[in-house]
Amino acid sequence: MCRSIKLLRVPGQPATDGELTAAALQFIRKISGYRKPSRANQVAFDAAVAEVADASRRLLDHLRNDPAFAAARKAPVPAVEALSNSIAVPQG
């Protein structure tokens, strides 16, 4: 993942419309390659931001947030753990 991607919502709290719009804008900027679109592309850019924000809201509205599900989600995945253990980390 790109290091410049920022966490745009507080975990454990519902995301605000502003947080969703900021995340959508960050995503659209990243995939379009433009920080600010030209006037000719502004309508398409704004529509894409709105669509991503709406999709993000639907996603967050449907995620399960009960403690058992959260614990299962944080549990190590055996294949990933085995891969992580097999990667040599340079020393010093």
N, CA, C and O atoms as a GROMACS GRO file, in nm:
protein
  368
    1MET      N    1   0.084  -0.118   0.000
    1MET     CA    2   0.000   0.000   0.000
    1MET      C    3   0.088   0.123   0.000
    1MET      O    4   0.198   0.122   0.056
    2CYS      N    5   0.043   0.226  -0.061
    2CYS     CA    6   0.117   0.350  -0.068
    2CYS      C    7   0.131   0.412   0.071
    2CYS      O    8   0.034   0.415   0.148
    3ARG      N    9   0.247   0.459   0.102
    3ARG     CA   10   0.270   0.516   0.235
    3ARG      C   11   0.199   0.648   0.257
    3ARG      O   12   0.180   0.689   0.372
    4SER      N   13   0.160   0.715   0.151
    4SER     CA   14   0.096   0.845   0.168
    4SER      C   15  -0.054   0.834   0.198
    4SER      O   16  -0.119   0.935   0.223
    5ILE      N   17  -0.108   0.713   0.195
    5ILE     CA   18  -0.250   0.694   0.228
    5ILE      C   19  -0.266   0.718   0.378
    5ILE      O   20  -0.194   0.660   0.459
    6LYS      N   21  -0.361   0.804   0.413
    6LYS     CA   22  -0.382   0.841   0.553
    6LYS      C   23  -0.510   0.777   0.605
    6LYS      O   24  -0.607   0.759   0.531
    7LEU      N   25  -0.510   0.743   0.734
    7LEU     CA   26  -0.631   0.696   0.800
    7LEU      C   27  -0.724   0.815   0.811
    7LEU      O   28  -0.688   0.918   0.866
    8LEU      N   29  -0.846   0.800   0.759
    8LEU     CA   30  -0.936   0.914   0.754
    8LEU      C   31  -1.060   0.900   0.841
    8LEU      O   32  -1.154   0.978   0.830
    9ARG      N   33  -1.060   0.799   0.926
    9ARG     CA   34  -1.172   0.788   1.019
    9ARG      C   35  -1.122   0.730   1.149
    9ARG      O   36  -1.016   0.666   1.153
   10VAL      N   37  -1.197   0.751   1.255
   10VAL     CA   38  -1.160   0.700   1.387
   10VAL      C   39  -1.215   0.559   1.400
   10VAL      O   40  -1.337   0.540   1.398
   11PRO      N   41  -1.127   0.458   1.416
   11PRO     CA   42  -1.177   0.320   1.431
   11PRO      C   43  -1.269   0.309   1.553
   11PRO      O   44  -1.246   0.370   1.657
   12GLY      N   45  -1.374   0.230   1.536
   12GLY     CA   46  -1.468   0.208   1.645
   12GLY      C   47  -1.579   0.311   1.653
   12GLY      O   48  -1.671   0.298   1.733
   13GLN      N   49  -1.571   0.414   1.569
   13GLN     CA   50  -1.676   0.516   1.565
   13GLN      C   51  -1.731   0.522   1.423
   13GLN      O   52  -1.659   0.497   1.327
   14PRO      N   53  -1.859   0.554   1.410
   14PRO     CA   54  -1.915   0.564   1.275
   14PRO      C   55  -1.844   0.673   1.195
   14PRO      O   56  -1.811   0.779   1.249
   15ALA      N   57  -1.819   0.646   1.069
   15ALA     CA   58  -1.755   0.746   0.983
   15ALA      C   59  -1.854   0.857   0.952
   15ALA      O   60  -1.972   0.832   0.928
   16THR      N   61  -1.804   0.979   0.953
   16THR     CA   62  -1.888   1.093   0.918
   16THR      C   63  -1.891   1.108   0.766
   16THR      O   64  -1.808   1.051   0.695
   17ASP      N   65  -1.987   1.185   0.717
   17ASP     CA   66  -1.993   1.211   0.573
   17ASP      C   67  -1.866   1.281   0.527
   17ASP      O   68  -1.816   1.254   0.417
   18GLY      N   69  -1.813   1.370   0.609
   18GLY     CA   70  -1.690   1.439   0.575
   18GLY      C   71  -1.572   1.345   0.563
   18GLY      O   72  -1.488   1.360   0.474
   19GLU      N   73  -1.563   1.247   0.653
   19GLU     CA   74  -1.456   1.148   0.648
   19GLU      C   75  -1.467   1.061   0.523
   19GLU      O   76  -1.367   1.030   0.458
   20LEU      N   77  -1.589   1.023   0.489
   20LEU     CA   78  -1.609   0.941   0.370
   20LEU      C   79  -1.576   1.018   0.243
   20LEU      O   80  -1.516   0.963   0.150
   21THR      N   81  -1.614   1.144   0.238
   21THR     CA   82  -1.582   1.226   0.122
   21THR      C   83  -1.432   1.248   0.110
   21THR      O   84  -1.377   1.243   0.000
   22ALA      N   85  -1.364   1.271   0.223
   22ALA     CA   86  -1.219   1.290   0.221
   22ALA      C   87  -1.149   1.163   0.174
   22ALA      O   88  -1.053   1.170   0.096
   23ALA      N   89  -1.195   1.047   0.220
   23ALA     CA   90  -1.136   0.920   0.177
   23ALA      C   91  -1.161   0.896   0.028
   23ALA      O   92  -1.072   0.852  -0.044
   24ALA      N   93  -1.282   0.926  -0.017
   24ALA     CA   94  -1.316   0.909  -0.159
   24ALA      C   95  -1.232   1.002  -0.246
   24ALA      O   96  -1.183   0.962  -0.351
   25LEU      N   97  -1.215   1.125  -0.202
   25LEU     CA   98  -1.134   1.221  -0.276
   25LEU      C   99  -0.989   1.173  -0.285
   25LEU      O  100  -0.926   1.181  -0.390
   26GLN      N  101  -0.936   1.123  -0.173
   26GLN     CA  102  -0.800   1.071  -0.172
   26GLN      C  103  -0.786   0.955  -0.271
   26GLN      O  104  -0.687   0.948  -0.344
   27PHE      N  105  -0.883   0.866  -0.273
   27PHE     CA  106  -0.880   0.752  -0.364
   27PHE      C  107  -0.886   0.796  -0.510
   27PHE      O  108  -0.808   0.749  -0.592
   28ILE      N  109  -0.978   0.886  -0.542
   28ILE     CA  110  -0.993   0.932  -0.679
   28ILE      C  111  -0.869   1.007  -0.725
   28ILE      O  112  -0.826   0.993  -0.839
   29ARG      N  113  -0.810   1.086  -0.637
   29ARG     CA  114  -0.685   1.154  -0.672
   29ARG      C  115  -0.576   1.052  -0.702
   29ARG      O  116  -0.499   1.069  -0.797
   30LYS      N  117  -0.570   0.947  -0.621
   30LYS     CA  118  -0.466   0.846  -0.638
   30LYS      C  119  -0.481   0.772  -0.771
   30LYS      O  120  -0.384   0.756  -0.844
   31ILE      N  121  -0.603   0.728  -0.802
   31ILE     CA  122  -0.617   0.648  -0.925
   31ILE      C  123  -0.621   0.734  -1.052
   31ILE      O  124  -0.585   0.686  -1.159
   32SER      N  125  -0.664   0.860  -1.039
   32SER     CA  126  -0.668   0.945  -1.158
   32SER      C  127  -0.531   1.007  -1.188
   32SER      O  128  -0.500   1.042  -1.302
   33GLY      N  129  -0.451   1.021  -1.083
   33GLY     CA  130  -0.320   1.085  -1.100
   33GLY      C  131  -0.328   1.237  -1.096
   33GLY      O  132  -0.228   1.305  -1.121
   34TYR      N  133  -0.446   1.291  -1.065
   34TYR     CA  134  -0.463   1.436  -1.061
   34TYR      C  135  -0.503   1.481  -0.921
   34TYR      O  136  -0.594   1.425  -0.860
   35ARG      N  137  -0.434   1.582  -0.871
   35ARG     CA  138  -0.474   1.639  -0.742
   35ARG      C  139  -0.598   1.725  -0.762
   35ARG      O  140  -0.691   1.723  -0.681
   36LYS      N  141  -0.599   1.800  -0.872
   36LYS     CA  142  -0.714   1.883  -0.908
   36LYS      C  143  -0.738   1.864  -1.057
   36LYS      O  144  -0.648   1.887  -1.138
   37PRO      N  145  -0.858   1.823  -1.093
   37PRO     CA  146  -0.885   1.801  -1.236
   37PRO      C  147  -0.901   1.933  -1.311
   37PRO      O  148  -0.923   2.038  -1.251
   38SER      N  149  -0.890   1.924  -1.442
   38SER     CA  150  -0.916   2.042  -1.526
   38SER      C  151  -1.065   2.073  -1.522
   38SER      O  152  -1.145   1.990  -1.478
   39ARG      N  153  -1.100   2.192  -1.566
   39ARG     CA  154  -1.244   2.227  -1.569
   39ARG      C  155  -1.322   2.130  -1.656
   39ARG      O  156  -1.438   2.099  -1.627
   40ALA      N  157  -1.259   2.081  -1.762
   40ALA     CA  158  -1.327   1.988  -1.852
   40ALA      C  159  -1.357   1.854  -1.783
   40ALA      O  160  -1.452   1.786  -1.820
   41ASN      N  161  -1.276   1.818  -1.684
   41ASN     CA  162  -1.294   1.689  -1.616
   41ASN      C  163  -1.356   1.702  -1.477
   41ASN      O  164  -1.375   1.601  -1.409
   42GLN      N  165  -1.388   1.822  -1.433
   42GLN     CA  166  -1.437   1.845  -1.297
   42GLN      C  167  -1.566   1.768  -1.267
   42GLN      O  168  -1.579   1.709  -1.160
   43VAL      N  169  -1.660   1.767  -1.359
   43VAL     CA  170  -1.789   1.699  -1.336
   43VAL      C  171  -1.767   1.549  -1.318
   43VAL      O  172  -1.823   1.489  -1.226
   44ALA      N  173  -1.686   1.489  -1.404
   44ALA     CA  174  -1.658   1.345  -1.393
   44ALA      C  175  -1.584   1.314  -1.263
   44ALA      O  176  -1.612   1.214  -1.196
   45PHE      N  177  -1.489   1.399  -1.227
   45PHE     CA  178  -1.411   1.382  -1.105
   45PHE      C  179  -1.503   1.388  -0.982
   45PHE      O  180  -1.496   1.301  -0.895
   46ASP      N  181  -1.588   1.490  -0.976
   46ASP     CA  182  -1.680   1.506  -0.862
   46ASP      C  183  -1.780   1.390  -0.855
   46ASP      O  184  -1.814   1.345  -0.746
   47ALA      N  185  -1.828   1.343  -0.970
   47ALA     CA  186  -1.920   1.230  -0.972
   47ALA      C  187  -1.852   1.105  -0.919
   47ALA      O  188  -1.913   1.027  -0.846
   48ALA      N  189  -1.727   1.084  -0.956
   48ALA     CA  190  -1.653   0.967  -0.909
   48ALA      C  191  -1.634   0.974  -0.758
   48ALA      O  192  -1.648   0.873  -0.689
   49VAL      N  193  -1.602   1.092  -0.705
   49VAL     CA  194  -1.586   1.108  -0.560
   49VAL      C  195  -1.717   1.074  -0.490
   49VAL      O  196  -1.717   1.003  -0.390
   50ALA      N  197  -1.828   1.125  -0.541
   50ALA     CA  198  -1.959   1.098  -0.479
   50ALA      C  199  -1.993   0.949  -0.484
   50ALA      O  200  -2.045   0.895  -0.386
   51GLU      N  201  -1.965   0.883  -0.596
   51GLU     CA  202  -1.995   0.740  -0.609
   51GLU      C  203  -1.911   0.657  -0.512
   51GLU      O  204  -1.962   0.564  -0.450
   52VAL      N  205  -1.783   0.691  -0.499
   52VAL     CA  206  -1.696   0.616  -0.407
   52VAL      C  207  -1.739   0.641  -0.262
   52VAL      O  208  -1.738   0.548  -0.182
   53ALA      N  209  -1.775   0.764  -0.229
   53ALA     CA  210  -1.823   0.794  -0.094
   53ALA      C  211  -1.951   0.716  -0.063
   53ALA      O  212  -1.966   0.662   0.046
   54ASP      N  213  -2.042   0.709  -0.159
   54ASP     CA  214  -2.166   0.633  -0.140
   54ASP      C  215  -2.138   0.484  -0.123
   54ASP      O  216  -2.195   0.419  -0.035
   55ALA      N  217  -2.050   0.431  -0.206
   55ALA     CA  218  -2.014   0.289  -0.194
   55ALA      C  219  -1.947   0.261  -0.061
   55ALA      O  220  -1.970   0.156   0.000
   56SER      N  221  -1.866   0.354  -0.016
   56SER     CA  222  -1.798   0.337   0.114
   56SER      C  223  -1.899   0.337   0.228
   56SER      O  224  -1.886   0.259   0.322
   57ARG      N  225  -1.998   0.424   0.220
   57ARG     CA  226  -2.103   0.429   0.323
   57ARG      C  227  -2.178   0.296   0.326
   57ARG      O  228  -2.204   0.242   0.434
   58ARG      N  229  -2.212   0.244   0.209
   58ARG     CA  230  -2.283   0.115   0.205
   58ARG      C  231  -2.197   0.004   0.265
   58ARG      O  232  -2.246  -0.080   0.339
   59LEU      N  233  -2.068   0.005   0.232
   59LEU     CA  234  -1.978  -0.095   0.288
   59LEU      C  235  -1.975  -0.087   0.440
   59LEU      O  236  -1.993  -0.187   0.508
   60LEU      N  237  -1.952   0.032   0.493
   60LEU     CA  238  -1.942   0.046   0.638
   60LEU      C  239  -2.074   0.015   0.707
   60LEU      O  240  -2.075  -0.036   0.819
   61ASP      N  241  -2.185   0.046   0.641
   61ASP     CA  242  -2.316   0.015   0.700
   61ASP      C  243  -2.341  -0.135   0.709
   61ASP      O  244  -2.420  -0.180   0.792
   62HIS      N  245  -2.274  -0.213   0.623
   62HIS     CA  246  -2.297  -0.357   0.621
   62HIS      C  247  -2.189  -0.439   0.692
   62HIS      O  248  -2.204  -0.560   0.707
   63LEU      N  249  -2.081  -0.374   0.734
   63LEU     CA  250  -1.977  -0.448   0.806
   63LEU      C  251  -2.027  -0.488   0.944
   63LEU      O  252  -2.099  -0.413   1.010
   64ARG      N  253  -1.988  -0.607   0.986
   64ARG     CA  254  -2.024  -0.653   1.120
   64ARG      C  255  -1.922  -0.598   1.217
   64ARG      O  256  -1.802  -0.604   1.192
   65ASN      N  257  -1.970  -0.544   1.327
   65ASN     CA  258  -1.880  -0.483   1.425
   65ASN      C  259  -1.889  -0.547   1.562
   65ASN      O  260  -1.842  -0.490   1.660
   66ASP      N  261  -1.950  -0.667   1.571
   66ASP     CA  262  -1.960  -0.730   1.702
   66ASP      C  263  -1.822  -0.780   1.745
   66ASP      O  264  -1.738  -0.810   1.659
   67PRO      N  265  -1.795  -0.790   1.877
   67PRO     CA  266  -1.663  -0.826   1.928
   67PRO      C  267  -1.611  -0.960   1.876
   67PRO      O  268  -1.492  -0.972   1.849
   68ALA      N  269  -1.696  -1.061   1.862
   68ALA     CA  270  -1.651  -1.192   1.816
   68ALA      C  271  -1.600  -1.182   1.672
   68ALA      O  272  -1.498  -1.242   1.638
   69PHE      N  273  -1.669  -1.107   1.589
   69PHE     CA  274  -1.626  -1.090   1.451
   69PHE      C  275  -1.495  -1.012   1.445
   69PHE      O  276  -1.406  -1.046   1.367
   70ALA      N  277  -1.483  -0.907   1.527
   70ALA     CA  278  -1.360  -0.827   1.529
   70ALA      C  279  -1.241  -0.913   1.573
   70ALA      O  280  -1.133  -0.901   1.516
   71ALA      N  281  -1.261  -0.998   1.673
   71ALA     CA  282  -1.152  -1.085   1.720
   71ALA      C  283  -1.111  -1.183   1.611
   71ALA      O  284  -0.992  -1.209   1.592
   72ALA      N  285  -1.208  -1.238   1.539
   72ALA     CA  286  -1.177  -1.332   1.432
   72ALA      C  287  -1.102  -1.262   1.319
   72ALA      O  288  -1.014  -1.321   1.256
   73ARG      N  289  -1.137  -1.138   1.294
   73ARG     CA  290  -1.072  -1.062   1.187
   73ARG      C  291  -0.926  -1.032   1.222
   73ARG      O  292  -0.842  -1.022   1.132
   74LYS      N  293  -0.895  -1.019   1.352
   74LYS     CA  294  -0.759  -0.988   1.395
   74LYS      C  295  -0.673  -1.112   1.412
   74LYS      O  296  -0.551  -1.102   1.428
   75ALA      N  297  -0.735  -1.229   1.409
   75ALA     CA  298  -0.660  -1.353   1.427
   75ALA      C  299  -0.565  -1.372   1.310
   75ALA      O  300  -0.600  -1.340   1.196
   76PRO      N  301  -0.445  -1.426   1.336
   76PRO     CA  302  -0.350  -1.446   1.226
   76PRO      C  303  -0.403  -1.549   1.126
   76PRO      O  304  -0.466  -1.648   1.163
   77VAL      N  305  -0.376  -1.524   1.002
   77VAL     CA  306  -0.412  -1.616   0.894
   77VAL      C  307  -0.293  -1.709   0.874
   77VAL      O  308  -0.184  -1.661   0.845
   78PRO      N  309  -0.310  -1.842   0.890
   78PRO     CA  310  -0.196  -1.934   0.884
   78PRO      C  311  -0.107  -1.917   0.762
   78PRO      O  312   0.016  -1.918   0.776
   79ALA      N  313  -0.164  -1.902   0.644
   79ALA     CA  314  -0.082  -1.890   0.523
   79ALA      C  315   0.001  -1.762   0.525
   79ALA      O  316   0.118  -1.762   0.485
   80VAL      N  317  -0.060  -1.653   0.572
   80VAL     CA  318   0.012  -1.526   0.579
   80VAL      C  319   0.121  -1.533   0.684
   80VAL      O  320   0.232  -1.485   0.663
   81GLU      N  321   0.089  -1.595   0.798
   81GLU     CA  322   0.188  -1.610   0.904
   81GLU      C  323   0.306  -1.694   0.856
   81GLU      O  324   0.421  -1.661   0.885
   82ALA      N  325   0.279  -1.803   0.785
   82ALA     CA  326   0.387  -1.889   0.734
   82ALA      C  327   0.473  -1.811   0.634
   82ALA      O  328   0.595  -1.823   0.635
   83LEU      N  329   0.410  -1.733   0.548
   83LEU     CA  330   0.484  -1.652   0.451
   83LEU      C  331   0.569  -1.549   0.522
   83LEU      O  332   0.686  -1.529   0.487
   84SER      N  333   0.513  -1.483   0.622
   84SER     CA  334   0.588  -1.383   0.698
   84SER      C  335   0.709  -1.445   0.766
   84SER      O  336   0.816  -1.384   0.771
   85ASN      N  337   0.693  -1.566   0.818
   85ASN     CA  338   0.804  -1.633   0.886
   85ASN      C  339   0.912  -1.680   0.789
   85ASN      O  340   1.027  -1.699   0.828
   86SER      N  341   0.876  -1.698   0.662
   86SER     CA  342   0.972  -1.748   0.564
   86SER      C  343   1.053  -1.638   0.498
   86SER      O  344   1.152  -1.665   0.430
   87ILE      N  345   1.011  -1.513   0.516
   87ILE     CA  346   1.081  -1.401   0.454
   87ILE      C  347   1.199  -1.364   0.540
   87ILE      O  348   1.185  -1.338   0.659
   88ALA      N  349   1.317  -1.362   0.479
   88ALA     CA  350   1.438  -1.326   0.551
   88ALA      C  351   1.444  -1.175   0.569
   88ALA      O  352   1.428  -1.098   0.474
   89VAL      N  353   1.467  -1.133   0.693
   89VAL     CA  354   1.478  -0.992   0.724
   89VAL      C  355   1.626  -0.961   0.743
   89VAL      O  356   1.693  -1.023   0.825
   90PRO      N  357   1.678  -0.865   0.667
   90PRO     CA  358   1.820  -0.831   0.679
   90PRO      C  359   1.853  -0.781   0.820
   90PRO      O  360   1.776  -0.705   0.878
   91GLN      N  361   1.963  -0.823   0.874
   91GLN     CA  362   2.005  -0.783   1.007
   91GLN      C  363   2.106  -0.670   0.996
   91GLN      O  364   2.197  -0.673   0.913
   92GLY      N  365   2.088  -0.570   1.082
   92GLY     CA  366   2.181  -0.468   1.106
   92GLY      C  367   2.223  -0.374   1.010
   92GLY      O  368   2.305  -0.287   1.040
   0.00000   0.00000   0.00000
